Amino acid sequence: MTAFRISQAARLLAVSDDTIRRWIDSGRLKPVPGTSPQKIDGKALAGLALEIGQQSSPSSPGQVSPSSARNRFPGIVTRIKEDTVMAQVDIQAGPFRVVSLISVEAVRDLGLEVGAEAVAMVKSTNVIMERSTT
């Protein structure tokens, strides 16, 4: 069984340690019995992550058109580097930097600029998975 310390669980769900503790106190999360420091069962944490993801997805930010892409990264545009045809657009989505190469025309059509709210969507059959060693 995989179990996570409170700080690890908080990092994985992008919430504070105190939020995890409040969820334990309210019964939303149950600690693994007999662990010190307290640990959270990985399967329970995964279930909560799915629940949180379903609550916050398609409608944020703003109203989003229906899409078959399930991997969505809402964030803020932090950099745009253009040449004559293509542009590199960087979005900071929480702790993640997402970089996309799109046409300069698409940047203009979407009204993208540094500081704009945007969503990076990924649809791919080529996604590399890595197991964390922490």
Backbone hydrogen bonds, N-H to C=O, Kabsch-Sander energy under -0.5 kcal/mol:
donor,donor_aa,acceptor,acceptor_aa,energy
4,F,40,I,-2.7
6,I,38,Q,-0.8
9,A,5,R,-2.7
10,A,6,I,-2.5
11,R,7,S,-2.0
12,L,8,Q,-2.5
13,L,9,A,-1.8
14,A,10,A,-0.7
14,A,11,R,-0.7
15,V,10,A,-2.4
20,I,16,S,-1.7
21,R,17,D,-2.3
22,R,18,D,-2.6
23,W,19,T,-2.4
24,I,20,I,-2.0
25,D,21,R,-2.7
26,S,22,R,-2.3
27,G,23,W,-0.7
27,G,24,I,-0.8
28,R,23,W,-1.5
29,L,23,W,-1.8
32,V,39,K,-3.2
35,T,32,V,-1.3
40,I,4,F,-3.0
41,D,30,K,-0.7
42,G,2,T,-3.4
45,L,41,D,-2.2
46,A,42,G,-2.4
47,G,43,K,-2.1
48,L,44,A,-2.0
49,A,45,L,-2.4
50,L,46,A,-2.2
51,E,47,G,-2.1
52,I,48,L,-2.8
53,G,49,A,-2.5
54,Q,50,L,-2.4
55,Q,51,E,-1.7
56,S,52,I,-1.6
57,S,53,G,-1.3
60,S,57,S,-2.6
71,N,122,V,-1.0
72,R,70,R,-1.0
73,F,120,A,-2.8
75,G,118,A,-3.0
76,I,92,Q,-1.7
77,V,116,A,-2.9
78,T,90,D,-2.6
79,R,90,D,-1.2
81,K,88,Q,-2.6
82,E,80,I,-0.5
83,D,86,M,-2.5
87,A,102,I,-3.3
88,Q,81,K,-2.9
89,V,87,A,-0.6
89,V,100,S,-3.0
90,D,79,R,-2.9
90,D,88,Q,-0.5
91,I,98,V,-2.9
92,Q,76,I,-2.6
93,A,91,I,-0.8
93,A,96,F,-3.5
94,G,92,Q,-0.7
96,F,93,A,-2.1
98,V,91,I,-3.1
98,V,96,F,-0.6
100,S,89,V,-2.4
102,I,87,A,-2.4
102,I,100,S,-0.7
104,V,85,V,-2.7
107,V,103,S,-1.9
108,R,104,V,-2.2
109,D,105,E,-3.0
110,L,106,A,-2.5
111,G,107,V,-0.7
111,G,108,R,-0.8
112,L,107,V,-2.2
115,G,77,V,-2.9
116,A,113,E,-2.5
118,A,75,G,-2.3
120,A,73,F,-2.0
121,M,119,V,-0.5
122,V,71,N,-2.5
127,V,125,T,-0.7
